[in-house]
Structures are given as structure tokens and as C-alpha cells.
Amino acid sequence: MKKFSIFALLTLMVLSCNFNEMPELREESQIWSLVGYQVNISGDKKYTSIQDSAYVYSLLPDGSFTKTVGDYEIEGSYEKGLEDGLTRFKFFYSTKNSLLIHSCMQDEEDYFINSQGQLTGTWDACDGPKLFFDKK
């Protein structure tokens, strides 16, 4: 009878566990650093590589970010989504009309992850340079 009680207790404990419940993986912070830019010169697109850039996006899992360009810093929130099969990031700034916002739209920036895994800007749609960032 004692063995049956132990077996019943172990069976009850195993059946009370739900092995289908998997903990959600927490997103990590992301650091994206400028590695190059592309400009349109007389109809030709010219890519320029950057080494040791001080132009960095720091994304936190809570949806906030900091953009650092040299000694200057600006903050805001971001949304990550999927659009046209591409991962897109929209950055919304808490500071308005800053010269650090590089976009065709006022007070927000639109980026996507390209086929090389780079965070790529859309500023070139309005004659700005196309910016490329690598994840650190």
C-alpha cells in the first residue's frame, strides 16, 4: 500500500504540470551602429563605408530608444512590425524639430532590415543619404 501511495503521489505531481507552457523569450536590448551611407551623385549611387561611428541607436525591450550622434543625444519610442515581408522600425521622437531626425517625415523615422541584416533608413526618398547600420 505504501508503494501505491508513493506512485499515486508522483503520478498526481506529474499530471499537475503543464509541459506545454513555455516561458516567453524576453527581447534583448539592441545596439545599431552606422557602418555606411549611400548618396545619389548624378544618377549614380555611391556607397561610403564608415569605421568607428559615433552614430548609434540603442533600442530597449520596453519600446524606448536613444539615438546618439557624436556628443548629441535624442530619445523617443519605437514600434517594430512586419510590412511587405520586411521587419520595419518606426522611431517616434519626444523632442520635436531636432536636426538629429533624419527623415522625410517630421518627428519620426522609418527604417527596415535589408537582406544583409542591416537596419536601413529611408531618408533617401527625399534626397537625403540612405543610412546603413549593423547590429552590435
DSSP file (Angstrom, degrees, kcal/mol; ACC not computed):
  #  RESIDUE AA STRUCTURE BP1 BP2  ACC     N-H-->O    O-->H-N    N-H-->O    O-->H-N    TCO  KAPPA ALPHA  PHI   PSI    X-CA   Y-CA   Z-CA
    1    1 A M     >        0   0    0      0, 0.0     4,-2.1     0, 0.0     5,-0.1   0.000 360.0 360.0 360.0 -35.3    0.0    0.0    0.0
    2    2 A K  H  >  +     0   0    0      2,-0.2     4,-2.0     1,-0.2     5,-0.2   0.897 360.0  49.4 -65.0 -40.4    2.9    2.3    0.8
    3    3 A K  H  > S+     0   0    0      1,-0.2     4,-2.6     2,-0.2    -1,-0.2   0.898 109.8  51.9 -65.0 -40.2    4.4    1.8   -2.8
    4    4 A F  H  > S+     0   0    0      1,-0.2     4,-2.8     2,-0.2    -1,-0.2   0.895 108.4  51.2 -63.4 -39.6    1.0    2.6   -4.3
    5    5 A S  H  X S+     0   0    0     -4,-2.1     4,-2.3     2,-0.2    -1,-0.2   0.898 111.5  46.8 -64.2 -41.5    0.7    5.8   -2.3
    6    6 A I  H  X S+     0   0    0     -4,-2.0     4,-2.5     2,-0.2    -2,-0.2   0.926 113.9  48.3 -66.7 -43.3    4.1    7.0   -3.5
    7    7 A F  H  X S+     0   0    0     -4,-2.6     4,-2.5     1,-0.2    -2,-0.2   0.911 112.5  48.7 -62.2 -42.9    3.2    6.0   -7.1
    8    8 A A  H  X S+     0   0    0     -4,-2.8     4,-2.4     2,-0.2    -1,-0.2   0.898 111.4  49.8 -64.3 -40.8   -0.1    7.8   -6.9
    9    9 A L  H  X S+     0   0    0     -4,-2.3     4,-2.1     2,-0.2    -2,-0.2   0.922 112.5  46.6 -64.8 -44.6    1.5   10.9   -5.4
   10   10 A L  H  X S+     0   0    0     -4,-2.5     4,-2.4     2,-0.2    -2,-0.2   0.899 112.4  50.8 -63.7 -41.2    4.2   11.0   -8.1
   11   11 A T  H  X S+     0   0    0     -4,-2.5     4,-2.5     1,-0.2    -2,-0.2   0.912 109.8  50.1 -63.0 -42.6    1.6   10.5  -10.8
   12   12 A L  H  X S+     0   0    0     -4,-2.4     4,-1.3     1,-0.2    -1,-0.2   0.890 110.8  49.5 -62.0 -40.9   -0.5   13.3   -9.4
   13   13 A M  H  X S+     0   0    0     -4,-2.1     4,-0.6     2,-0.2    -2,-0.2   0.917 112.5  46.8 -66.6 -43.0    2.5   15.6   -9.4
   14   14 A V  H >< S+     0   0    0     -4,-2.4     3,-1.0     1,-0.2    -2,-0.2   0.912 112.6  49.3 -65.8 -42.7    3.4   14.8  -13.0
   15   15 A L  H 3< S+     0   0    0     -4,-2.5    -1,-0.2     1,-0.2    -2,-0.2   0.746 104.1  60.1 -69.8 -23.0   -0.1   15.3  -14.2
   16   16 A S  H 3< S+     0   0    0     -4,-1.3     2,-0.3    -5,-0.2    -1,-0.2   0.651  89.2  88.6 -79.6 -13.9   -0.4   18.6  -12.5
   17   17 A C    <<  -     0   0    0     -3,-1.0     2,-0.8    -4,-0.6     3,-0.1  -0.669  68.5-148.9 -85.1 137.7    2.5   20.0  -14.5
   18   18 A N    >   -     0   0    0     -2,-0.3     3,-1.0     1,-0.1    -3,-0.1  -0.892  13.8-177.2-106.4 102.9    1.6   21.6  -17.9
   19   19 A F  T 3  S+     0   0    0     -2,-0.8    -1,-0.1     1,-0.2    -2,-0.0   0.553  75.5  71.1 -78.6  -7.3    4.7   21.0  -20.1
   20   20 A N  T 3  S+     0   0    0     -3,-0.1     2,-0.9     2,-0.0    -1,-0.2   0.658  74.2  95.2 -81.3 -15.9    3.1   23.0  -22.9
   21   21 A E    <   -     0   0    0     -3,-1.0    -3,-0.1     2,-0.0    -1,-0.0  -0.667  56.5-178.9 -80.2 109.0    3.6   26.2  -21.1
   22   22 A M        -     0   0    0     -2,-0.9     2,-0.1     3,-0.0     3,-0.1  -0.906  30.3-114.0-107.9 135.6    6.8   27.7  -22.3
   23   23 A P        -     0   0    0      0, 0.0     2,-0.2     0, 0.0     3,-0.0  -0.410  35.4-109.7 -66.3 143.2    8.1   30.9  -20.9
   24   24 A E        -     0   0    0      1,-0.1     2,-0.3    -2,-0.1     0, 0.0  -0.522  31.8-115.7 -72.7 137.7    8.2   33.7  -23.5
   25   25 A L        -     0   0    0     -2,-0.2     2,-0.4     1,-0.1    -1,-0.1  -0.588  28.0-128.0 -74.4 132.1   11.6   34.8  -24.5
   26   26 A R        -     0   0    0     -2,-0.3     2,-0.1     1,-0.1    -1,-0.1  -0.649  22.8-117.7 -82.1 131.5   12.4   38.3  -23.4
   27   27 A E        -     0   0    0     -2,-0.4     2,-0.2    34,-0.1    -1,-0.1  -0.392  30.2-132.4 -65.9 146.5   13.7   40.6  -26.2
   28   28 A E        -     0   0    0      1,-0.1     2,-0.1    32,-0.1    -1,-0.1  -0.559  25.4 -91.6 -95.2 162.3   17.1   41.9  -25.6
   29   29 A S        -     0   0    0     -2,-0.2     2,-0.4    31,-0.1    31,-0.2  -0.417  43.2-145.6 -65.2 149.4   18.4   45.4  -26.0
   30   30 A Q  E     -A   59   0A   0     29,-2.6    29,-3.2    -2,-0.1     2,-0.5  -0.968  12.2-163.3-124.5 139.2   19.7   46.2  -29.4
   31   31 A I  E     -A   58   0A   0     -2,-0.4   105,-3.4    27,-0.2     2,-0.5  -0.987   8.5-172.7-119.9 121.7   22.6   48.5  -30.4
   32   32 A W  E     -AB  57 135A   0     25,-2.8    25,-2.7    -2,-0.5     2,-0.4  -0.971   4.7-167.2-117.3 126.0   22.8   49.6  -34.1
   33   33 A S  E     -AB  56 134A   0    101,-2.6   101,-2.4    -2,-0.5    23,-0.2  -0.923  29.0-105.5-118.0 137.8   25.9   51.5  -35.3
   34   34 A L  E     + B   0 133A   0     21,-2.5    19,-0.5    -2,-0.4    99,-0.3  -0.379  39.4 168.5 -61.5 128.2   26.3   53.4  -38.6
   35   35 A V  E     -     0   0A   0     97,-3.0    15,-3.0     1,-0.4     2,-0.3   0.485  60.1 -23.6-118.2 -10.4   28.5   51.4  -41.0
   36   36 A G  E     -CB  49 132A   0     96,-1.4    96,-2.6    13,-0.3    -1,-0.4  -0.970  48.7-139.0 176.8 170.2   27.9   53.4  -44.2
   37   37 A Y  E     -CB  48 131A   0     11,-2.1    11,-3.1    -2,-0.3     2,-0.4  -0.977  10.7-144.4-146.0 158.4   25.8   55.6  -46.3
   38   38 A Q  E     -CB  47 130A   0     92,-2.3    92,-2.8    -2,-0.3     2,-0.3  -0.990  15.4-174.4-128.8 130.9   24.8   55.9  -49.9
   39   39 A V  E     -C   46   0A   0      7,-2.3     7,-3.1    -2,-0.4     2,-0.7  -0.885  26.7-121.7-122.3 155.4   24.2   59.1  -51.8
   40   40 A N  E     -C   45   0A   0     -2,-0.3     2,-0.6     5,-0.2     5,-0.2  -0.866  29.9-177.6 -98.3 112.5   23.0   59.7  -55.4
   41   41 A I  E >  S-C   44   0A   0      3,-3.6     3,-2.1    -2,-0.7    -2,-0.0  -0.936  71.7 -30.1-116.0 110.0   25.6   61.6  -57.4
   42   42 A S  T 3  S-     0   0    0     -2,-0.6    -1,-0.2     1,-0.3     3,-0.1   0.867 126.5 -46.0  51.9  42.8   24.5   62.5  -60.9
   43   43 A G  T 3  S+     0   0    0      1,-0.2     2,-0.4     0, 0.0    -1,-0.3   0.300 119.5 107.6  87.0 -10.2   22.3   59.4  -61.1
   44   44 A D  E <   -C   41   0A   0     -3,-2.1    -3,-3.6     2,-0.0     2,-0.6  -0.863  65.9-135.4-103.1 135.0   24.9   57.1  -59.7
   45   45 A K  E     -C   40   0A   0     -2,-0.4     2,-0.5    -5,-0.2    -5,-0.2  -0.794  21.6-165.3 -90.1 122.2   24.6   55.7  -56.2
   46   46 A K  E     -C   39   0A   0     -7,-3.1    -7,-2.3    -2,-0.6     2,-0.4  -0.935   5.0-152.7-113.0 123.6   27.9   55.9  -54.3
   47   47 A Y  E     -C   38   0A   0     -2,-0.5     2,-0.5    -9,-0.2    -9,-0.2  -0.790   7.2-165.9 -96.4 134.5   28.3   53.9  -51.0
   48   48 A T  E     -C   37   0A   0    -11,-3.1   -11,-2.1    -2,-0.4     2,-0.2  -0.985  13.4-139.9-121.7 124.5   30.8   55.2  -48.4
   49   49 A S  E     -C   36   0A   0     -2,-0.5     2,-0.4   -13,-0.2   -13,-0.3  -0.534  12.8-151.7 -81.7 147.7   31.9   52.9  -45.6
   50   50 A I        -     0   0    0    -15,-3.0     2,-0.4    -2,-0.2     3,-0.2  -0.967   4.3-160.0-121.9 136.5   32.2   54.2  -42.0
   51   51 A Q  S    S+     0   0    0     -2,-0.4   -16,-0.1     1,-0.2   -17,-0.0  -0.932  73.0   1.2-113.6 141.1   34.6   52.9  -39.3
   52   52 A D  S    S-     0   0    0     -2,-0.4    -1,-0.2     1,-0.1     2,-0.1   0.917  84.4-165.0  53.0  54.0   34.2   53.5  -35.6
   53   53 A S        -     0   0    0    -19,-0.5    -1,-0.1    -3,-0.2    -3,-0.0  -0.388  26.9-157.9 -72.5 145.0   30.9   55.5  -35.9
   54   54 A A        +     0   0    0     -2,-0.1    16,-2.1   -21,-0.1     2,-0.7   0.067  69.8 101.4-103.3  19.7   29.6   57.6  -33.1
   55   55 A Y  E     + D   0  69A   0     14,-0.2   -21,-2.5   -21,-0.2     2,-0.4  -0.916  53.9 160.2-108.2 105.4   26.1   57.4  -34.7
   56   56 A V  E     -AD  33  68A   0     12,-2.7    12,-3.0    -2,-0.7     2,-0.5  -0.976  36.4-152.5-138.1 138.9   24.2   54.8  -32.7
   57   57 A Y  E     -AD  32  67A   0    -25,-2.7   -25,-2.8    -2,-0.4     2,-0.6  -0.956  13.3-164.9-104.7 127.5   20.6   53.6  -32.0
   58   58 A S  E     -AD  31  66A   0      8,-2.8     8,-1.9    -2,-0.5     2,-0.5  -0.947   9.2-167.0-114.2 109.5   20.2   51.9  -28.6
   59   59 A L  E     -AD  30  65A   0    -29,-3.2   -29,-2.6    -2,-0.6     6,-0.2  -0.834   3.1-157.0-102.3 130.7   16.8   50.1  -28.5
   60   60 A L    >   -     0   0    0      4,-2.9     3,-1.9    -2,-0.5     4,-0.2  -0.753  27.4-117.8-103.8 152.8   15.4   48.8  -25.2
   61   61 A P  T 3  S+     0   0    0      0, 0.0   -34,-0.1     0, 0.0    -1,-0.1   0.713 109.3  68.8 -61.7 -20.1   12.8   46.0  -24.9
   62   62 A D  T 3  S-     0   0    0      2,-0.1     3,-0.1     1,-0.1    -3,-0.0   0.435 121.1-101.0 -80.4   2.9   10.3   48.4  -23.4
   63   63 A G  S <  S+     0   0    0     -3,-1.9    15,-2.8     1,-0.4     2,-0.3   0.531  86.2 117.3  92.2   6.8    9.9   50.2  -26.7
   64   64 A S  E     - E   0  77A   0     13,-0.3    -4,-2.9    -4,-0.2    -1,-0.4  -0.701  39.1-176.9-102.8 160.3   12.1   53.2  -25.9
   65   65 A F  E     -DE  59  76A   0     11,-2.2    11,-1.7    -2,-0.3     2,-0.4  -0.975  20.0-144.2-149.9 163.0   15.3   54.1  -27.6
   66   66 A T  E     -DE  58  75A   0     -8,-1.9    -8,-2.8    -2,-0.3     2,-0.5  -0.999  10.9-157.0-128.9 133.1   18.2   56.6  -27.6
   67   67 A K  E     -DE  57  74A   0      7,-3.3     7,-2.3    -2,-0.4     2,-0.5  -0.955  11.6-168.4-110.4 125.7   19.8   58.0  -30.7
   68   68 A T  E     +DE  56  73A   0    -12,-3.0   -12,-2.7    -2,-0.5     2,-0.5  -0.960  12.9 177.7-118.1 128.5   23.4   59.2  -30.2
   69   69 A V  E >   -DE  55  72A   0      3,-2.6     3,-2.1    -2,-0.5     2,-0.3  -0.901  68.1 -58.8-128.0 100.8   25.2   61.3  -32.9
   70   70 A G  T 3  S-     0   0    0    -16,-2.1   -14,-0.1    -2,-0.5   -17,-0.0  -0.487 121.6 -14.1  62.9-123.6   28.6   62.2  -31.5
   71   71 A D  T 3  S+     0   0    0     -2,-0.3     2,-0.3    -3,-0.1    -1,-0.3   0.454 121.5  91.7 -87.6  -2.1   28.0   64.3  -28.3
   72   72 A Y  E <   -E   69   0A   0     -3,-2.1    -3,-2.6     2,-0.0     2,-0.3  -0.716  53.6-173.2-101.8 146.6   24.3   64.8  -29.1
   73   73 A E  E     -E   68   0A   0     -2,-0.3     2,-0.3    -5,-0.2    -5,-0.2  -0.992   8.3-179.5-140.4 143.5   21.5   62.6  -27.9
   74   74 A I  E     -E   67   0A   0     -7,-2.3    -7,-3.3    -2,-0.3     2,-0.3  -0.989  12.1-156.2-141.6 147.5   17.8   62.3  -28.6
   75   75 A E  E     +E   66   0A   0     -2,-0.3    19,-2.0    -9,-0.2    20,-0.7  -0.756  25.1 125.2-123.8 166.8   15.2   59.9  -27.1
   76   76 A G  E     -EF  65  93A   0    -11,-1.7   -11,-2.2    -2,-0.3     2,-0.3  -0.961  49.0 -74.6 176.7-158.4   11.8   58.5  -28.0
   77   77 A S  E     -EF  64  92A   0     15,-2.3    15,-3.5    -2,-0.3     2,-0.3  -0.846  34.1-155.2-124.2 162.2    9.8   55.3  -28.6
   78   78 A Y  E     - F   0  91A   0    -15,-2.8     2,-0.4    -2,-0.3    13,-0.2  -0.960   7.4-149.2-137.9 156.8    9.8   52.8  -31.4
   79   79 A E  E     - F   0  90A   0     11,-2.1    11,-2.4    -2,-0.3     2,-0.4  -0.984  11.1-156.2-122.9 137.0    7.5   50.3  -32.9
   80   80 A K  E     + F   0  89A   0     -2,-0.4     2,-0.3     9,-0.2     9,-0.2  -0.942  29.1 143.7-112.8 133.8    8.7   47.1  -34.5
   81   81 A G  E     - F   0  88A   0      7,-2.4     7,-3.3    -2,-0.4     2,-0.5  -0.909  47.3-101.2-154.6-179.0    6.5   45.4  -37.1
   82   82 A L  E     + F   0  87A   0     -2,-0.3     2,-0.4     5,-0.2     5,-0.2  -0.966  37.7 168.9-116.4 126.9    6.3   43.4  -40.3
   83   83 A E  E >   - F   0  86A   0      3,-2.9     3,-2.0    -2,-0.5    -2,-0.0  -0.981  69.1 -11.4-142.4 125.4    5.4   45.2  -43.5
   84   84 A D  T 3  S-     0   0    0     -2,-0.4     3,-0.1     1,-0.3    -1,-0.1   0.839 128.3 -55.7  54.5  36.2    5.7   43.9  -47.1
   85   85 A G  T 3  S+     0   0    0      1,-0.2     2,-0.4     0, 0.0    -1,-0.3   0.499 118.0 109.3  78.3   3.7    7.7   40.9  -45.8
   86   86 A L  E <  S-F   83   0A   0     -3,-2.0    -3,-2.9    26,-0.0     2,-0.5  -0.880  74.0-118.0-113.8 144.0   10.3   43.2  -44.2
   87   87 A T  E     -F   82   0A   0     -2,-0.4    26,-2.1    26,-0.4     2,-0.4  -0.692  40.0-164.3 -75.3 125.4   10.9   44.0  -40.5
   88   88 A R  E     -FG  81 112A   0     -7,-3.3    -7,-2.4    -2,-0.5     2,-0.4  -0.887  14.9-161.3-117.3 144.9   10.2   47.7  -40.0
   89   89 A F  E     -FG  80 111A   0     22,-2.6    22,-2.9    -2,-0.4     2,-0.5  -0.993   3.3-165.4-121.4 128.9   11.1   50.0  -37.2
   90   90 A K  E     -FG  79 110A   0    -11,-2.4   -11,-2.1    -2,-0.4     2,-0.5  -0.975   9.0-157.1-113.4 124.9    9.3   53.3  -36.7
   91   91 A F  E     -FG  78 109A   0     18,-2.7    18,-2.1    -2,-0.5     2,-0.5  -0.890   5.1-166.4-105.1 126.5   11.1   55.8  -34.4
   92   92 A F  E     -FG  77 108A   0    -15,-3.5   -15,-2.3    -2,-0.5     2,-0.3  -0.956  13.8-142.6-115.1 128.0    9.0   58.5  -32.7
   93   93 A Y  E     -F   76   0A   0     14,-2.0   -17,-0.3    -2,-0.5   -15,-0.0  -0.705  15.2-157.5 -98.1 139.1   10.8   61.3  -31.1
   94   94 A S  S    S+     0   0    0    -19,-2.0     2,-0.5    -2,-0.3   -18,-0.1   0.754  86.4  68.2 -80.3 -25.7    9.9   63.1  -27.9
   95   95 A T  S    S-     0   0    0    -20,-0.7     3,-0.4    12,-0.0     2,-0.2  -0.838  84.3-142.3 -92.5 128.5   11.9   66.1  -28.9
   96   96 A K        +     0   0    0     -2,-0.5    -2,-0.1     1,-0.2    10,-0.0  -0.625  69.4   8.8 -95.2 150.5   10.3   67.9  -31.9
   97   97 A N  S    S+     0   0    0     -2,-0.2     2,-0.3     1,-0.2    -1,-0.2   0.817  81.2 165.0  56.3  39.0   12.0   69.5  -34.9
   98   98 A S    >   -     0   0    0     -3,-0.4     3,-1.4     1,-0.1    -1,-0.2  -0.624  45.1-135.5 -85.5 144.7   15.5   68.2  -34.0
   99   99 A L  T 3  S+     0   0    0     -2,-0.3    -1,-0.1     1,-0.2    -2,-0.0   0.597 103.5  70.0 -70.0 -10.6   18.3   68.3  -36.5
  100  100 A L  T 3  S+     0   0    0    -27,-0.1     2,-0.7     2,-0.0    -1,-0.2   0.540  75.2  95.2 -83.3  -7.3   19.1   64.8  -35.4
  101  101 A I    <   -     0   0    0     -3,-1.4     2,-0.9     2,-0.0     6,-0.1  -0.776  58.5-168.7 -88.1 114.3   16.0   63.5  -37.0
  102  102 A H        +     0   0    0     -2,-0.7     2,-0.3     4,-0.0    20,-0.2  -0.787  41.1 103.8-108.4  89.1   17.0   62.2  -40.5
  103  103 A S  S    S-     0   0    0     -2,-0.9     6,-0.1     6,-0.1     4,-0.1  -0.978  75.5-119.6-159.2 162.7   13.7   61.6  -42.3
  104  104 A C  S    S+     0   0    0     -2,-0.3     2,-0.3     6,-0.1     5,-0.1   0.674  99.9  68.8 -79.9 -19.8   11.3   62.8  -44.9
  105  105 A M  S >  S-     0   0    0      3,-0.4     3,-0.8    -3,-0.0     2,-0.4  -0.754  93.1-109.2-102.0 147.2    8.6   62.9  -42.1
  106  106 A Q  T 3  S-     0   0    0     -2,-0.3    -2,-0.1     1,-0.2     3,-0.1  -0.602  93.7  -3.4 -77.4 130.5    8.7   65.4  -39.3
  107  107 A D  T 3  S+     0   0    0     -2,-0.4   -14,-2.0    -9,-0.2     2,-0.3   0.584 120.0  70.8  69.6  15.4    9.5   64.0  -35.8
  108  108 A E  E <   -G   92   0A   0     -3,-0.8    -3,-0.4   -16,-0.2     2,-0.3  -0.989  59.9-150.7-153.9 156.7    9.7   60.3  -36.9
  109  109 A E  E     -G   91   0A   0    -18,-2.1   -18,-2.7    -2,-0.3     2,-0.5  -0.945   7.4-148.7-127.7 149.8   12.0   58.0  -38.8
  110  110 A D  E     +G   90   0A   0     -2,-0.3    12,-0.8   -20,-0.2     2,-0.3  -0.982  23.6 167.9-121.9 123.9   11.2   54.8  -40.8
  111  111 A Y  E     -GH  89 121A   0    -22,-2.9   -22,-2.6    -2,-0.5     2,-0.3  -0.891  12.1-167.1-130.2 159.9   13.7   52.0  -41.1
  112  112 A F  E     -GH  88 120A   0      8,-2.0     8,-3.5    -2,-0.3     2,-0.6  -0.953  29.7-109.0-141.3 163.2   13.7   48.4  -42.3
  113  113 A I  E     - H   0 119A   0    -26,-2.1   -26,-0.4    -2,-0.3     6,-0.2  -0.851  39.6-149.9 -93.5 119.7   16.0   45.4  -42.1
  114  114 A N    >   -     0   0    0      4,-2.7     3,-2.0    -2,-0.6   -27,-0.1  -0.150  34.2 -87.2 -82.8-178.6   17.5   44.7  -45.5
  115  115 A S  T 3  S+     0   0    0      1,-0.3    -1,-0.1     2,-0.1    -2,-0.0   0.673 127.7  56.5 -66.7 -17.2   18.6   41.4  -47.0
  116  116 A Q  T 3  S-     0   0    0      2,-0.1    -1,-0.3     0, 0.0     3,-0.1   0.364 120.7-107.1 -92.1   4.3   22.1   41.7  -45.4
  117  117 A G  S <  S+     0   0    0     -3,-2.0    18,-0.3     1,-0.3     2,-0.3   0.646  74.4 140.2  80.9  14.8   20.5   42.1  -41.9
  118  118 A Q        -     0   0    0     16,-0.1    -4,-2.7   -86,-0.0     2,-0.6  -0.695  59.9-119.6 -93.3 143.8   21.3   45.8  -41.8
  119  119 A L  E     -HI 113 133A   0     14,-2.0    14,-2.4    -2,-0.3     2,-0.4  -0.738  41.8-165.5 -75.8 119.7   19.0   48.5  -40.3
  120  120 A T  E     -HI 112 132A   0     -8,-3.5    -8,-2.0    -2,-0.6    12,-0.2  -0.940   9.5-137.4-123.9 130.5   18.4   50.7  -43.4
  121  121 A G  E     -H  111   0A   0     10,-2.5   -10,-0.2    -2,-0.4     3,-0.1  -0.241   6.4-147.8 -80.6 168.9   17.0   54.2  -43.5
  122  122 A T    >   +     0   0    0    -12,-0.8     3,-1.8   -20,-0.2     4,-0.2   0.134  65.5 112.0-120.1  16.0   14.5   55.7  -45.9
  123  123 A W  G > > +     0   0    0      1,-0.3     5,-1.9     6,-0.3     3,-1.7   0.741  64.6  73.8 -63.8 -23.2   15.8   59.3  -45.9
  124  124 A D  G > 5S+     0   0    0      1,-0.3     3,-1.4     3,-0.2    -1,-0.3   0.665  76.6  78.0 -66.6 -15.5   17.0   58.8  -49.5
  125  125 A A  G < 5S+     0   0    0     -3,-1.8    -1,-0.3     1,-0.3    -2,-0.2   0.720 103.6  36.1 -65.4 -19.9   13.3   59.0  -50.6
  126  126 A C  G < 5S-     0   0    0     -3,-1.7    -1,-0.3    -4,-0.2    -2,-0.2  -0.187 133.0 -84.2-127.3  41.1   13.6   62.8  -50.2
  127  127 A D  T < 5S+     0   0    0     -3,-1.4    -3,-0.2     1,-0.2    -2,-0.1   0.569  90.8 123.8  72.7  13.6   17.2   63.3  -51.3
  128  128 A G  S   <S-     0   0    0     -5,-1.9    -1,-0.2     1,-0.1     2,-0.1  -0.476  71.8 -84.6 -88.5 172.2   18.9   62.5  -48.0
  129  129 A P        -     0   0    0      0, 0.0     2,-0.6     0, 0.0    -6,-0.3  -0.492  38.5-116.6 -74.7 149.6   21.6   59.8  -47.8
  130  130 A K  E     -B   38   0A   0    -92,-2.8   -92,-2.3    -7,-0.2     2,-0.3  -0.787  35.4-148.0 -83.4 122.3   20.5   56.2  -47.3
  131  131 A L  E     -B   37   0A   0     -2,-0.6   -10,-2.5   -94,-0.2     2,-0.4  -0.743  10.7-161.2-100.1 141.3   21.9   55.1  -44.0
  132  132 A F  E     -BI  36 120A   0    -96,-2.6   -97,-3.0    -2,-0.3   -96,-1.4  -0.984   7.8-174.1-124.9 129.3   23.1   51.6  -43.1
  133  133 A F  E     -BI  34 119A   0    -14,-2.4   -14,-2.0    -2,-0.4     2,-0.3  -0.957  11.7-149.2-124.3 140.4   23.5   50.3  -39.5
  134  134 A D  E     -B   33   0A   0   -101,-2.4  -101,-2.6    -2,-0.4     2,-0.4  -0.847  26.4-113.0-104.8 146.5   24.9   47.0  -38.3
  135  135 A K  E      B   32   0A   0     -2,-0.3  -103,-0.2   -18,-0.3  -105,-0.0  -0.623 360.0 360.0 -77.9 131.9   23.8   45.3  -35.0
  136  136 A K              0   0    0   -105,-3.4  -104,-0.1    -2,-0.4    -1,-0.1   0.396 360.0 360.0-100.7 360.0   26.5   45.2  -32.4
